Amino acid sequence: MRKAVLIVLVLVGLMSCQEKVKREDVAKINGYWEIEKVSLPDGNEKNYKINETIDYFEVKNDSGFRKKVTPQFDGKYLVNDEYEKVKVMMEGEKVVLEYTTEYSKWKEEVLEVSDEKLVLKNAAEMEYEYKRPTPFSVK
């Protein structure tokens, strides 16, 4: 019993040591992001080895957009006119991205953002883990 309590306390301590995302950290979101893994609320995970599309974020002064782009074999991206407006908001101490399209509106909490990793969580408690894409070319 003591071991179980100790393990729980250590885990809680480790989780509380994780740095909180700050509003100014959102600048790191700019650029291309490739989905790597989705963690479902039931504990299951879906890993993505190959992605047909990549997310491109451009946010400045707490607003901007997200587009889906398609990587091409020459290392460039195919882009269309579709995009989602993005607004950065604070909900308590949480940094939240609010997306708006002509048809819908939703939010995702920014759980982690660095130069190489982005983790977002939606209202359905699904966590999306992104990495920076590795450019490729067949030239």
PyMOL commands that set and color helices and strands:
alter all, ss='L'
color gray80, all
select helices_A, chain A and resi 2-17+23-29
alter helices_A, ss='H'
color red, helices_A
select strands_A, chain A and resi 31-39+45-47+54-60+63-71+77-78+84-91+94-100+105-113+117-122+127-131
alter strands_A, ss='S'
color yellow, strands_A
deselect
rebuild
show_as cartoon
